[in-house]
Structure formats: C-alpha cells, structure tokens
C-alpha cells in the first residue's frame, strides 16, 4: 500500500514528523518499506499564463510566446512543445530557476529570438519518469505568479507499507487513517456522506443468481460521459503518489475511490451490455478476453459478471475487453459489489482455469477485508457519482450530464459495528439473509433487494 502523507493528514494529522509517523506505523505492525519525496528538488518555478503565441520566423518547430509570470511585465520565451497555446496556464521556470539535475535556467537566444525562461513539461520537473510529449497544462483556475511547488503541494512524501495478509483493512487510506487515529487517540475526519438523487429515469436490469457469493450488487447508469477529457491535475497527482497511473477520467475515478475507501469499482460500456447484468458462476468451456488482452478459460467455480451473451468480467479480479470503457463510450454502468470473502476457499478470489495476473481488486478480496461491511458499495457508488459537484471540483468528462465525482462517502457507524463483530457473528448474518430477505425501501424510489430487479440512479440494491 502506497499513499501520500498529505492525503493521510487530511483525514488525521498527529503532531509527528514524517519519519516519526512512519516509525509509529511500523511499530503498530504495518511495516513501512520506504519513505520518499513525491518530486525531485527544484526552485524558481511559478504558475504562469501564455498570453500570445506566434510562429518562430526562422524555425518551423519553434514558437515565440509572451508569458505572464505574475511579475508585472510579460516575458518572451521560445518554446518547442507542440501543445503550447495562448490562454494556457503553465509551469514556468524563471531565469535563475534550478530544475532537477542541477539544471539552471539562463537567458538565451534561440535562432535569433531572445528567450527568458522555460515552459516546463512534467518530466522536466521530475513528475514523470518517461519523457513527456508536451508541456504540463494546468487548470485555468491556477493562480498566476504563485510558486508551483507550493501550489501543487509537492513538499510531500509517499509512504509505502508492506501489509501482512491479516491486515486487509489497511488497504485504503481510510483504513490507515483509522489506525493512525487509534494510535494517537485522534478523531478521523473523513469525507462527508450524502445520498445522490437520480437525475434521469433510465434503468438497467440486474439479476444475482449466486447471492451467497455476492450478497450485495449495486450499479448506477451514468450518461453523457466524455472519456477523452482529462482528469483534474490534483486527482492525477494523488493517483501518482499512490503508485497508480492516470488513464482516463472514468478509470481514474474508480481507482481514486479504491485508494481512498478500499472498495473496488468497475465501469462497463453500456452500449456493449445486452439484456441484463447477471452475477453467476461460469459455465464449463466459457472463455473471456480480459482487459490486459489475455484470454482465459473459465470453470464452474469462477464467479463472473455476465450479460445475456456471456461473461463480461471475473468478479473481484478483472473486467473483460469487450465491455470495457473506450474513447467511444458515452454511457457507463458503474458497478460496486460485495463478494463474500469466507465463501472463497482459503480466502482466494475465484480465478479462471488459466492463471490470471494479480490485480489490486483481487489482492483486496483475497485478504478478506473484515473491516468493510456490505453497506460499503452503496456509499462508494455515491462517492464516485455525486449528482452535484463541489465548488472546487468539476469532472470535465461529465459536462453534458449533471453527474460528477465528489466527496460523498464517509466512515459510518454501521461500518464500525461490522468491523467489531466476530467472524461467527458476521457469519450469522449470512449472505443468504441479505439475498433472500426483502426489505422495504428506505427512501423514495430505492429498492434494497440485492437478489434482482432493476438498478438505476434512483434504485440501488
């Protein structure tokens, strides 16, 4: 488990330095493998705005830009990045700045044009290991003239913890924050929880045929998604510091919620689903091409998520390539489920006949996660699909539909009560009880029968 110290301190912040905090976590039985800075050392880089871009008179691949760096007078800079454009907010290294590798910025002339500074890419600032294809574009709300390092919170550390198999409850920031809070007798301040009302009436049928292995299955139909949009820089940074690469807004949000709350989520392309979503055991001879391109053969002991045509994903392990999100995706079906850990032999996730690669999701389910109750999928689904954005957060991928990721999930009393129950008491409230007991709706338009029915923004099982 790898996480950002700053992110942890938003949940709980003991009066300890970085190394003292790491030592305390280690002495609690969660061995810290490494403590590293999140970015290389650099200075003199500020947030700036490109006011004007013109073609270099003597070079086809260079541009001459006028940049406002907050000093009061525009600065001329020669830039060779293909994605630079007027109106962009950028990371700008002033003359005298020192970049990673002790690279100092000086005044220069490039093909006869004066250049006083440098427009930086992510790799030039040590934020990416591979060479960046262009400059680092910042949000339009970034304050011109502010120190870039302070604005992005780069005076931070990543802490990597080597968890033992019995501590699956710490495979999330929430779990680690609970541990640190107990050690220091501090309250844990998680994100506020709020139900998310429906914004449209579309539904999609769901059928759970193996309620013993999957007592809780929740989904939301989210429309108007633009997968080609870029995820917010703050989210990309938090994922990077957690050891996760940014892919696209949909995948990034599911990974973000999993890092924060420990609940695996999966998004299906609605256009590639036929009939209904079915949670069942695989049939002998069924095959599935996974998201990594590997084709696996399934056996009758493998729990799968399927539709009327066949398997879509291996439950708790990996999704299939055919139903995955792509650049053409416009509507998604977001899945959040609870798979019964004690129903898996030797706490092993249901695997295919052909060995599948370990994933973050399968690692979580194989550890059992005793601290996460069956109520968690609902809260995590709210967390990833809030109806209204907070003032400081807007997901560009959802601009055509009022669905946004926002802070919508928190530790609830039911979660703590579930964590305190002994395995025997948890087994007493068995999966079949959740699956077979029909409960009345707890709020208008909401169904709580996990064994079947339609799932929609207003109907969660």
C-alpha positions as a Markdown table, in Angstrom:
| # | Residue | x | y | z |
|---|---|---|---|---|
| 1 | Unk | 0.0 | 0.0 | 0.0 |
| 2 | Unk | 1.5 | 3.3 | -1.1 |
| 3 | Unk | 0.0 | 6.6 | -0.1 |
| 4 | Unk | 0.6 | 10.4 | 0.2 |
| 5 | Unk | 1.4 | 11.7 | 3.6 |
| 6 | Unk | -0.5 | 15.0 | 2.9 |
| 7 | Unk | -3.6 | 13.0 | 1.9 |
| 8 | Unk | -3.4 | 10.9 | 5.1 |
| 9 | Unk | -3.1 | 14.1 | 7.2 |
| 10 | Unk | -6.4 | 15.4 | 5.6 |
| 11 | Unk | -8.1 | 12.5 | 7.5 |
| 12 | Unk | -6.0 | 12.5 | 10.7 |
| 13 | Unk | -2.9 | 14.6 | 11.5 |
| 14 | Unk | -0.9 | 13.7 | 14.6 |
| 15 | Unk | 1.8 | 16.1 | 15.8 |
| 16 | Unk | 4.5 | 13.9 | 14.4 |
| 17 | Unk | 7.2 | 14.5 | 11.7 |
| 18 | Unk | 7.3 | 12.3 | 8.6 |
| 19 | Unk | 9.9 | 9.8 | 9.9 |
| 20 | Unk | 8.2 | 9.6 | 13.4 |
| 21 | Unk | 4.9 | 8.9 | 11.7 |
| 22 | Unk | 6.5 | 6.1 | 9.6 |
| 23 | Unk | 8.1 | 4.6 | 12.7 |
| 24 | Unk | 4.8 | 4.7 | 14.6 |
| 25 | Unk | 3.1 | 2.9 | 11.7 |
| 26 | Unk | 5.9 | 0.3 | 11.7 |
| 27 | Unk | 5.7 | -0.3 | 15.4 |
| 28 | Unk | 1.9 | -0.9 | 15.1 |
| 29 | Unk | 2.7 | -3.9 | 12.9 |
| 30 | Unk | 2.4 | -2.2 | 9.5 |
| 31 | Unk | 6.0 | -2.3 | 8.2 |
| 32 | Unk | 7.0 | 0.8 | 6.3 |
| 33 | Unk | 9.2 | -0.2 | 3.4 |
| 34 | Unk | 10.0 | 3.3 | 2.0 |
| 35 | Unk | 9.5 | 7.0 | 2.6 |
| 36 | Unk | 10.3 | 9.1 | -0.4 |
| 37 | Unk | 9.7 | 12.7 | -1.6 |
| 38 | Unk | 6.9 | 12.9 | -4.2 |
| 39 | Unk | 9.0 | 15.1 | -6.5 |
| 40 | Unk | 12.6 | 16.0 | -7.3 |
| 41 | Unk | 14.2 | 19.1 | -5.9 |
| 42 | Unk | 13.6 | 22.3 | -7.9 |
| 43 | Unk | 13.1 | 26.0 | -7.3 |
| 44 | Unk | 12.1 | 29.1 | -9.1 |
| 45 | Unk | 9.1 | 27.6 | -11.0 |
| 46 | Unk | 5.8 | 29.5 | -10.9 |
| 47 | Unk | 2.3 | 29.3 | -12.3 |
| 48 | Unk | 2.1 | 31.4 | -15.4 |
| 49 | Unk | -0.2 | 32.1 | -18.4 |
| 50 | Unk | 0.6 | 32.1 | -22.1 |
| 51 | Unk | -0.7 | 35.4 | -23.4 |
| 52 | Unk | 0.3 | 35.1 | -27.0 |
| 53 | Unk | 1.9 | 32.5 | -29.4 |
| 54 | Unk | 3.5 | 33.2 | -32.7 |
| 55 | Unk | 5.5 | 31.1 | -35.2 |
| 56 | Unk | 9.3 | 31.5 | -34.9 |
| 57 | Unk | 10.4 | 33.3 | -38.1 |
| 58 | Unk | 13.4 | 31.0 | -38.6 |
| 59 | Unk | 12.3 | 27.6 | -37.2 |
| 60 | Unk | 9.2 | 25.6 | -38.2 |
| 61 | Unk | 9.1 | 23.6 | -34.9 |
| 62 | Unk | 9.6 | 26.6 | -32.5 |
| 63 | Unk | 7.1 | 29.1 | -31.2 |
| 64 | Unk | 7.7 | 32.5 | -29.7 |
| 65 | Unk | 5.4 | 33.1 | -26.7 |
| 66 | Unk | 4.7 | 36.0 | -24.4 |
| 67 | Unk | 4.1 | 34.8 | -20.9 |
| 68 | Unk | 2.6 | 36.5 | -17.8 |
| 69 | Unk | 4.5 | 35.1 | -14.8 |
| 70 | Unk | 3.0 | 37.5 | -12.3 |
| 71 | Unk | 6.0 | 39.8 | -12.2 |
| 72 | Unk | 4.0 | 42.6 | -13.8 |
| 73 | Unk | 5.7 | 42.6 | -17.3 |
| 74 | Unk | 5.2 | 39.8 | -19.9 |
| 75 | Unk | 8.3 | 37.6 | -20.6 |
| 76 | Unk | 9.3 | 36.4 | -24.1 |
| 77 | Unk | 10.0 | 32.7 | -24.3 |
| 78 | Unk | 10.9 | 30.4 | -27.2 |
| 79 | Unk | 9.1 | 27.0 | -26.9 |
| 80 | Unk | 9.4 | 23.8 | -28.9 |
| 81 | Unk | 6.4 | 22.0 | -27.4 |
| 82 | Unk | 3.6 | 21.2 | -30.0 |
| 83 | Unk | 0.8 | 21.6 | -27.5 |
| 84 | Unk | 1.6 | 25.2 | -26.2 |
| 85 | Unk | -1.3 | 27.6 | -26.9 |
| 86 | Unk | -2.4 | 31.1 | -25.9 |
| 87 | Unk | -4.6 | 31.2 | -22.8 |
| 88 | Unk | -3.0 | 28.1 | -21.2 |
| 89 | Unk | -1.8 | 28.1 | -17.6 |
| 90 | Unk | 1.6 | 26.6 | -17.4 |
| 91 | Unk | 4.5 | 25.8 | -15.1 |
| 92 | Unk | 7.2 | 28.4 | -15.9 |
| 93 | Unk | 10.8 | 28.4 | -14.8 |
| 94 | Unk | 12.1 | 31.9 | -14.5 |
| 95 | Unk | 15.6 | 32.9 | -15.2 |
| 96 | Unk | 17.7 | 31.7 | -12.3 |
| 97 | Unk | 15.5 | 28.7 | -11.6 |
| 98 | Unk | 17.1 | 25.4 | -10.8 |
| 99 | Unk | 15.5 | 22.3 | -12.2 |
| 100 | Unk | 16.1 | 18.6 | -11.2 |
| 101 | Unk | 19.6 | 17.5 | -12.1 |
| 102 | Unk | 21.0 | 21.0 | -11.1 |
| 103 | Unk | 19.9 | 22.4 | -14.5 |
| 104 | Unk | 20.0 | 26.2 | -14.2 |
| 105 | Unk | 17.8 | 28.5 | -16.4 |
| 106 | Unk | 19.6 | 31.4 | -18.1 |
| 107 | Unk | 18.8 | 34.0 | -20.7 |
| 108 | Unk | 19.4 | 32.6 | -24.2 |
| 109 | Unk | 18.9 | 33.3 | -27.9 |
| 110 | Unk | 17.3 | 30.5 | -30.0 |
| 111 | Unk | 17.6 | 31.1 | -33.7 |
| 112 | Unk | 18.0 | 34.8 | -33.1 |
| 113 | Unk | 15.0 | 35.2 | -30.7 |
| 114 | Unk | 15.5 | 36.0 | -27.1 |
| 115 | Unk | 14.2 | 33.5 | -24.5 |
| 116 | Unk | 14.0 | 34.4 | -20.9 |
| 117 | Unk | 12.8 | 31.4 | -19.1 |
| 118 | Unk | 11.4 | 27.9 | -19.9 |
| 119 | Unk | 7.9 | 26.5 | -20.2 |
| 120 | Unk | 8.2 | 23.1 | -18.4 |
| 121 | Unk | 6.9 | 19.6 | -19.0 |
| 122 | Unk | 6.0 | 17.1 | -16.3 |
| 123 | Unk | 9.2 | 15.1 | -16.9 |
| 124 | Unk | 11.4 | 18.2 | -16.7 |
| 125 | Unk | 10.0 | 18.8 | -13.2 |
| 126 | Unk | 10.5 | 15.2 | -12.2 |
| 127 | Unk | 6.8 | 14.4 | -12.1 |
| 128 | Unk | 7.0 | 11.7 | -14.7 |
| 129 | Unk | 9.7 | 9.1 | -15.4 |
| 130 | Unk | 9.2 | 8.9 | -19.1 |
| 131 | Unk | 9.8 | 11.9 | -21.4 |
| 132 | Unk | 6.6 | 14.0 | -21.7 |
| 133 | Unk | 5.2 | 14.6 | -25.2 |
| 134 | Unk | 4.4 | 18.2 | -24.4 |
| 135 | Unk | 4.3 | 20.9 | -21.7 |
| 136 | Unk | 2.4 | 20.5 | -18.5 |
| 137 | Unk | -1.0 | 22.2 | -18.8 |
| 138 | Unk | -2.5 | 23.5 | -15.6 |
| 139 | Unk | -6.2 | 24.2 | -14.7 |
| 140 | Unk | -7.5 | 27.6 | -15.7 |
| 141 | Unk | -8.1 | 28.3 | -12.0 |
| 142 | Unk | -4.4 | 28.1 | -11.2 |
| 143 | Unk | -3.2 | 31.4 | -9.6 |
| 144 | Unk | -0.7 | 33.2 | -11.9 |
| 145 | Unk | 2.5 | 34.0 | -10.1 |
| 146 | Unk | 2.2 | 31.5 | -7.3 |
| 147 | Unk | 5.0 | 29.2 | -6.6 |
| 148 | Unk | 4.3 | 26.0 | -8.5 |
| 149 | Unk | 5.8 | 23.7 | -5.9 |
| 150 | Unk | 3.7 | 25.1 | -3.1 |
| 151 | Unk | 0.5 | 25.3 | -5.3 |
| 152 | Unk | 0.7 | 21.6 | -6.2 |
| 153 | Unk | 1.8 | 20.5 | -2.7 |
| 154 | Unk | 5.0 | 18.9 | -3.8 |
| 155 | Unk | 6.6 | 19.2 | -0.4 |
| 156 | Unk | 5.1 | 15.8 | 0.4 |
| 157 | Unk | 6.3 | 12.2 | 0.9 |
| 158 | Unk | 5.0 | 8.9 | -0.3 |
| 159 | Unk | 4.9 | 6.2 | 2.4 |
| 160 | Unk | 4.9 | 2.6 | 1.2 |
| 161 | Unk | 3.6 | 0.0 | 3.7 |
| 162 | Unk | 4.1 | -3.8 | 3.4 |
| 163 | Unk | 0.9 | -5.2 | 4.8 |
| 164 | Unk | 0.6 | -8.7 | 6.2 |
| 165 | Unk | -2.2 | -10.9 | 4.9 |
| 166 | Unk | -4.3 | -10.3 | 8.0 |
| 167 | Unk | -4.4 | -6.6 | 7.6 |
| 168 | Unk | -6.6 | -6.2 | 4.6 |
| 169 | Unk | -8.5 | -3.4 | 6.5 |
| 170 | Unk | -5.5 | -1.1 | 5.8 |
| 171 | Unk | -5.6 | -1.5 | 2.0 |
| 172 | Unk | -7.0 | 2.0 | 1.8 |
| 173 | Unk | -6.4 | 5.5 | 3.1 |
| 174 | Unk | -9.5 | 5.2 | 5.3 |
| 175 | Unk | -8.1 | 2.1 | 7.0 |
| 176 | Unk | -4.7 | 3.6 | 7.5 |
| 177 | Unk | -6.2 | 6.8 | 8.9 |
| 178 | Unk | -8.3 | 4.7 | 11.4 |
| 179 | Unk | -5.1 | 3.0 | 12.5 |
| 180 | Unk | -3.2 | 6.3 | 13.0 |
| 181 | Unk | -6.2 | 7.8 | 14.7 |
| 182 | Unk | -6.3 | 5.0 | 17.2 |
| 183 | Unk | -2.6 | 5.1 | 17.9 |
| 184 | Unk | -2.7 | 8.8 | 18.6 |
| 185 | Unk | -6.2 | 9.0 | 20.1 |
| 186 | Unk | -7.4 | 11.4 | 17.4 |
| 187 | Unk | -10.7 | 11.7 | 15.6 |
| 188 | Unk | -10.7 | 10.7 | 12.0 |
| 189 | Unk | -12.2 | 13.3 | 9.7 |
| 190 | Unk | -13.3 | 11.5 | 6.5 |
| 191 | Unk | -15.3 | 12.9 | 3.6 |
| 192 | Unk | -18.9 | 13.8 | 4.3 |
| 193 | Unk | -21.5 | 11.3 | 3.2 |
| 194 | Unk | -24.7 | 12.3 | 1.3 |
| 195 | Unk | -27.2 | 10.3 | -0.8 |
| 196 | Unk | -27.2 | 11.1 | -4.5 |
| 197 | Unk | -30.6 | 11.6 | -6.1 |
| 198 | Unk | -31.4 | 10.4 | -9.6 |
| 199 | Unk | -31.1 | 12.9 | -12.5 |
| 200 | Unk | -32.7 | 10.7 | -15.1 |
| 201 | Unk | -35.2 | 7.8 | -15.3 |
| 202 | Unk | -33.1 | 5.3 | -17.3 |
| 203 | Unk | -32.8 | 1.8 | -15.7 |
| 204 | Unk | -30.9 | -1.4 | -16.4 |
| 205 | Unk | -31.9 | -4.8 | -15.2 |
| 206 | Unk | -29.7 | -6.8 | -12.8 |
| 207 | Unk | -30.0 | -10.4 | -11.7 |
| 208 | Unk | -28.0 | -12.0 | -8.9 |
| 209 | Unk | -28.1 | -15.8 | -9.3 |
| 210 | Unk | -25.4 | -16.6 | -6.7 |
| 211 | Unk | -26.5 | -14.5 | -3.7 |
| 212 | Unk | -24.3 | -16.5 | -1.3 |
| 213 | Unk | -21.1 | -15.4 | -3.0 |
| 214 | Unk | -22.4 | -11.9 | -4.0 |
| 215 | Unk | -24.9 | -10.7 | -1.4 |
| 216 | Unk | -24.7 | -7.1 | -2.5 |
| 217 | Unk | -24.5 | -5.7 | -6.0 |
| 218 | Unk | -25.0 | -2.0 | -6.7 |
| 219 | Unk | -24.9 | -0.2 | -10.0 |
| 220 | Unk | -25.6 | 3.3 | -11.5 |
| 221 | Unk | -26.3 | 4.2 | -15.0 |
| 222 | Unk | -24.3 | 7.4 | -15.9 |
| 223 | Unk | -24.9 | 9.1 | -19.2 |
| 224 | Unk | -23.1 | 11.7 | -21.3 |
| 225 | Unk | -19.6 | 10.7 | -20.4 |
| 226 | Unk | -16.6 | 12.2 | -22.4 |
| 227 | Unk | -13.8 | 9.7 | -21.9 |
| 228 | Unk | -11.4 | 11.8 | -23.9 |
| 229 | Unk | -11.4 | 14.6 | -21.3 |
| 230 | Unk | -8.5 | 14.9 | -19.0 |
| 231 | Unk | -8.7 | 14.1 | -15.3 |
| 232 | Unk | -8.1 | 17.0 | -12.9 |
| 233 | Unk | -4.4 | 17.5 | -12.1 |
| 234 | Unk | -4.9 | 17.1 | -8.3 |
| 235 | Unk | -6.5 | 13.7 | -8.9 |
| 236 | Unk | -3.7 | 12.7 | -11.3 |
| 237 | Unk | -1.2 | 13.7 | -8.6 |
| 238 | Unk | -2.9 | 11.8 | -5.8 |
| 239 | Unk | -3.0 | 8.7 | -8.0 |
| 240 | Unk | 0.6 | 9.1 | -9.0 |
| 241 | Unk | 1.6 | 9.4 | -5.4 |
| 242 | Unk | -0.3 | 6.2 | -4.7 |
| 243 | Unk | 1.6 | 4.4 | -7.4 |
| 244 | Unk | -1.3 | 4.4 | -9.9 |
| 245 | Unk | -1.0 | 5.7 | -13.5 |
| 246 | Unk | -3.7 | 8.1 | -14.8 |
| 247 | Unk | -5.6 | 6.5 | -17.8 |
| 248 | Unk | -8.9 | 8.3 | -18.4 |
| 249 | Unk | -11.5 | 10.1 | -16.2 |
| 250 | Unk | -13.7 | 7.0 | -15.7 |
| 251 | Unk | -10.9 | 4.7 | -14.7 |
| 252 | Unk | -9.2 | 7.4 | -12.6 |
| 253 | Unk | -12.3 | 7.9 | -10.5 |
| 254 | Unk | -12.7 | 4.2 | -9.8 |
| 255 | Unk | -9.0 | 3.9 | -8.9 |
| 256 | Unk | -9.2 | 7.0 | -6.7 |
| 257 | Unk | -12.2 | 5.7 | -4.7 |
| 258 | Unk | -10.4 | 2.4 | -4.3 |
| 259 | Unk | -7.3 | 4.0 | -2.9 |
| 260 | Unk | -9.3 | 6.2 | -0.6 |
| 261 | Unk | -12.0 | 3.9 | 0.6 |
| 262 | Unk | -10.8 | 0.4 | -0.3 |
| 263 | Unk | -13.9 | -0.5 | -2.5 |
| 264 | Unk | -13.1 | -1.9 | -6.0 |
| 265 | Unk | -15.4 | -0.4 | -8.6 |
| 266 | Unk | -15.7 | -1.3 | -12.3 |
| 267 | Unk | -17.3 | 0.6 | -15.2 |
| 268 | Unk | -18.9 | -1.2 | -18.2 |
| 269 | Unk | -19.7 | 0.4 | -21.5 |
| 270 | Unk | -23.5 | 0.5 | -21.5 |
| 271 | Unk | -23.5 | 0.1 | -25.3 |
| 272 | Unk | -21.8 | -3.3 | -25.0 |
| 273 | Unk | -24.3 | -4.7 | -22.5 |
| 274 | Unk | -27.1 | -6.9 | -23.7 |
| 275 | Unk | -30.3 | -7.9 | -21.8 |
| 276 | Unk | -29.2 | -7.7 | -18.2 |
| 277 | Unk | -26.2 | -7.8 | -15.9 |
| 278 | Unk | -26.1 | -11.2 | -14.3 |
| 279 | Unk | -23.9 | -12.3 | -11.3 |
| 280 | Unk | -23.5 | -16.1 | -11.7 |
| 281 | Unk | -21.0 | -18.9 | -11.8 |
| 282 | Unk | -19.2 | -19.5 | -15.1 |
| 283 | Unk | -20.2 | -22.4 | -17.3 |
| 284 | Unk | -17.7 | -25.0 | -18.4 |
| 285 | Unk | -16.0 | -24.0 | -21.6 |
| 286 | Unk | -16.7 | -20.3 | -21.4 |
| 287 | Unk | -13.8 | -18.0 | -22.3 |
| 288 | Unk | -13.1 | -14.4 | -21.7 |
| 289 | Unk | -10.6 | -11.9 | -23.1 |
| 290 | Unk | -9.5 | -9.7 | -20.2 |
| 291 | Unk | -8.6 | -6.0 | -20.2 |
| 292 | Unk | -4.9 | -6.9 | -20.4 |
| 293 | Unk | -5.5 | -8.8 | -23.7 |
| 294 | Unk | -5.1 | -12.3 | -22.1 |
| 295 | Unk | -7.8 | -14.9 | -23.0 |
| 296 | Unk | -8.7 | -17.2 | -20.1 |
| 297 | Unk | -10.8 | -20.4 | -19.9 |
| 298 | Unk | -13.4 | -20.3 | -17.1 |
| 299 | Unk | -14.6 | -23.2 | -15.0 |
| 300 | Unk | -17.7 | -23.8 | -13.0 |
| 301 | Unk | -16.2 | -22.5 | -9.7 |
| 302 | Unk | -15.4 | -19.0 | -11.1 |
| 303 | Unk | -17.8 | -16.2 | -10.2 |
| 304 | Unk | -18.4 | -13.9 | -13.2 |
| 305 | Unk | -20.4 | -10.8 | -14.1 |
| 306 | Unk | -22.2 | -11.6 | -17.3 |
| 307 | Unk | -24.9 | -10.4 | -19.6 |
| 308 | Unk | -27.3 | -12.4 | -21.8 |
| 309 | Unk | -24.5 | -13.2 | -24.3 |
| 310 | Unk | -21.8 | -14.4 | -21.9 |
| 311 | Unk | -19.2 | -13.4 | -19.3 |
| 312 | Unk | -18.2 | -9.7 | -19.0 |
| 313 | Unk | -15.7 | -9.9 | -16.1 |
| 314 | Unk | -14.2 | -12.2 | -13.5 |
| 315 | Unk | -15.9 | -11.0 | -10.3 |
| 316 | Unk | -13.4 | -9.2 | -8.0 |
| 317 | Unk | -10.5 | -9.8 | -10.4 |
| 318 | Unk | -10.6 | -8.1 | -13.8 |
| 319 | Unk | -13.0 | -6.9 | -16.4 |
| 320 | Unk | -13.3 | -8.1 | -20.0 |
| 321 | Unk | -12.0 | -6.3 | -23.0 |
| 322 | Unk | -15.3 | -6.3 | -25.0 |
| 323 | Unk | -17.3 | -4.5 | -22.3 |
| 324 | Unk | -14.6 | -2.1 | -21.2 |
| 325 | Unk | -14.6 | 1.7 | -21.4 |
| 326 | Unk | -13.1 | 3.2 | -24.6 |
| 327 | Unk | -12.9 | 6.6 | -26.3 |
| 328 | Unk | -16.2 | 5.9 | -28.0 |
| 329 | Unk | -18.0 | 5.3 | -24.7 |
| 330 | Unk | -20.8 | 7.7 | -23.9 |
| 331 | Unk | -22.8 | 5.9 | -21.2 |
| 332 | Unk | -21.4 | 3.7 | -18.4 |
| 333 | Unk | -22.8 | 1.2 | -16.0 |
| 334 | Unk | -20.8 | 1.6 | -12.7 |
| 335 | Unk | -20.6 | -1.5 | -10.6 |
| 336 | Unk | -19.9 | -1.7 | -6.9 |
| 337 | Unk | -20.3 | -5.1 | -5.2 |
| 338 | Unk | -19.6 | -7.0 | -2.1 |
| 339 | Unk | -18.3 | -10.6 | -2.6 |
| 340 | Unk | -18.4 | -12.9 | 0.4 |
| 341 | Unk | -14.8 | -13.5 | 1.4 |
| 342 | Unk | -15.4 | -16.5 | 3.6 |
| 343 | Unk | -17.1 | -18.3 | 0.7 |
| 344 | Unk | -13.8 | -18.3 | -1.2 |
| 345 | Unk | -11.6 | -21.4 | -0.5 |
| 346 | Unk | -8.5 | -20.4 | 1.5 |
| 347 | Unk | -9.5 | -16.8 | 1.1 |
| 348 | Unk | -8.6 | -17.0 | -2.6 |
| 349 | Unk | -10.5 | -15.0 | -5.2 |
| 350 | Unk | -12.4 | -17.1 | -7.7 |
| 351 | Unk | -9.9 | -17.5 | -10.5 |
| 352 | Unk | -10.1 | -18.8 | -14.0 |
| 353 | Unk | -8.6 | -22.2 | -15.1 |
| 354 | Unk | -5.9 | -20.2 | -16.9 |
| 355 | Unk | -3.9 | -18.3 | -14.3 |
| 356 | Unk | -4.8 | -14.6 | -14.3 |
| 357 | Unk | -2.4 | -11.8 | -13.2 |
| 358 | Unk | -2.9 | -10.4 | -9.7 |
| 359 | Unk | -4.8 | -7.1 | -9.6 |
| 360 | Unk | -5.4 | -4.5 | -6.8 |
| 361 | Unk | -9.0 | -5.7 | -6.7 |
| 362 | Unk | -8.1 | -9.4 | -6.4 |
| 363 | Unk | -5.5 | -8.6 | -3.7 |
| 364 | Unk | -8.1 | -6.9 | -1.7 |
| 365 | Unk | -10.7 | -9.7 | -1.9 |
| 366 | Unk | -8.2 | -12.4 | -1.1 |
| 367 | Unk | -7.4 | -10.6 | 2.1 |
| 368 | Unk | -11.0 | -10.7 | 3.2 |
| 369 | Unk | -11.4 | -7.1 | 4.2 |
| 370 | Unk | -13.2 | -7.8 | 7.5 |
| 371 | Unk | -13.5 | -4.0 | 8.2 |
| 372 | Unk | -15.6 | -3.3 | 5.1 |
| 373 | Unk | -19.3 | -4.1 | 5.6 |
| 374 | Unk | -21.8 | -5.0 | 2.8 |
| 375 | Unk | -23.1 | -1.4 | 3.1 |
| 376 | Unk | -19.8 | -0.1 | 1.7 |
| 377 | Unk | -20.7 | -0.5 | -2.0 |
| 378 | Unk | -23.6 | 1.9 | -1.8 |
| 379 | Unk | -21.5 | 4.7 | -0.2 |
| 380 | Unk | -18.7 | 4.2 | -2.6 |
| 381 | Unk | -21.1 | 4.4 | -5.5 |
| 382 | Unk | -22.3 | 7.7 | -4.2 |
| 383 | Unk | -18.7 | 8.8 | -3.8 |
| 384 | Unk | -17.9 | 8.2 | -7.4 |
| 385 | Unk | -21.2 | 9.5 | -8.9 |
| 386 | Unk | -22.4 | 12.5 | -6.9 |
| 387 | Unk | -25.2 | 14.5 | -8.6 |
| 388 | Unk | -23.7 | 18.0 | -7.9 |
| 389 | Unk | -20.1 | 19.0 | -7.9 |
| 390 | Unk | -18.5 | 20.8 | -5.0 |
| 391 | Unk | -17.5 | 24.4 | -5.9 |
| 392 | Unk | -13.8 | 23.4 | -6.3 |
| 393 | Unk | -14.4 | 20.2 | -8.3 |
| 394 | Unk | -15.9 | 19.6 | -11.7 |
| 395 | Unk | -15.2 | 16.5 | -13.8 |
| 396 | Unk | -14.8 | 17.5 | -17.4 |
| 397 | Unk | -15.9 | 14.1 | -18.6 |
| 398 | Unk | -19.4 | 14.7 | -17.3 |
| 399 | Unk | -20.1 | 18.2 | -18.7 |
| 400 | Unk | -23.1 | 17.0 | -20.8 |
| 401 | Unk | -24.8 | 15.4 | -17.8 |
| 402 | Unk | -25.1 | 16.6 | -14.2 |
| 403 | Unk | -23.1 | 13.6 | -12.8 |
| 404 | Unk | -19.8 | 14.4 | -11.1 |
| 405 | Unk | -17.4 | 12.8 | -8.8 |
| 406 | Unk | -17.4 | 14.5 | -5.4 |
| 407 | Unk | -16.9 | 13.8 | -1.7 |
| 408 | Unk | -19.9 | 11.6 | -0.9 |
| 409 | Unk | -18.6 | 8.7 | 1.3 |
| 410 | Unk | -17.5 | 8.5 | 4.9 |
| 411 | Unk | -17.0 | 6.1 | 7.7 |
| 412 | Unk | -20.4 | 5.2 | 9.2 |
| 413 | Unk | -21.5 | 3.6 | 12.4 |
| 414 | Unk | -22.6 | 0.5 | 10.6 |
| 415 | Unk | -19.1 | 0.1 | 9.2 |
| 416 | Unk | -17.5 | 0.3 | 12.7 |
| 417 | Unk | -20.1 | -2.1 | 14.1 |
| 418 | Unk | -19.4 | -4.6 | 11.3 |
| 419 | Unk | -15.7 | -4.4 | 11.9 |
| 420 | Unk | -16.2 | -5.2 | 15.6 |
| 421 | Unk | -18.3 | -8.3 | 15.0 |
| 422 | Unk | -16.5 | -11.6 | 15.4 |
| 423 | Unk | -16.4 | -13.9 | 12.3 |
| 424 | Unk | -19.1 | -16.1 | 13.9 |
| 425 | Unk | -21.4 | -13.1 | 14.4 |
| 426 | Unk | -20.7 | -11.9 | 10.8 |
| 427 | Unk | -21.5 | -15.4 | 9.5 |
| 428 | Unk | -24.8 | -15.4 | 11.4 |
| 429 | Unk | -25.9 | -12.5 | 9.2 |
| 430 | Unk | -25.0 | -14.7 | 6.3 |
| 431 | Unk | -25.1 | -13.7 | 2.6 |
| 432 | Unk | -28.3 | -15.6 | 2.1 |
| 433 | Unk | -30.0 | -13.5 | 4.6 |
| 434 | Unk | -29.2 | -10.3 | 2.6 |
| 435 | Unk | -30.1 | -12.0 | -0.6 |
| 436 | Unk | -33.4 | -13.6 | 0.3 |
| 437 | Unk | -34.8 | -11.1 | 2.8 |
| 438 | Unk | -37.0 | -8.4 | 1.1 |
| 439 | Unk | -36.6 | -5.1 | 2.8 |
| 440 | Unk | -38.9 | -2.1 | 2.3 |
| 441 | Unk | -37.4 | 0.9 | 0.5 |
| 442 | Unk | -35.5 | 3.1 | 3.0 |
| 443 | Unk | -36.1 | 6.2 | 0.9 |
| 444 | Unk | -38.4 | 7.2 | -2.0 |
| 445 | Unk | -37.7 | 5.2 | -5.2 |
| 446 | Unk | -35.0 | 3.0 | -3.7 |
| 447 | Unk | -35.1 | -0.8 | -3.8 |
| 448 | Unk | -33.0 | -2.8 | -1.3 |
| 449 | Unk | -33.4 | -6.3 | -2.7 |
| 450 | Unk | -30.0 | -7.5 | -3.8 |
| 451 | Unk | -31.3 | -10.6 | -5.5 |
| 452 | Unk | -32.6 | -9.0 | -8.6 |
| 453 | Unk | -34.6 | -6.2 | -10.1 |
| 454 | Unk | -33.6 | -3.0 | -12.0 |
| 455 | Unk | -30.8 | -0.8 | -10.9 |
| 456 | Unk | -31.0 | 2.9 | -11.7 |
| 457 | Unk | -29.8 | 6.1 | -10.2 |
| 458 | Unk | -32.9 | 6.0 | -8.0 |
| 459 | Unk | -32.9 | 2.3 | -7.4 |
| 460 | Unk | -29.9 | 0.8 | -5.6 |
| 461 | Unk | -29.8 | -2.7 | -4.3 |
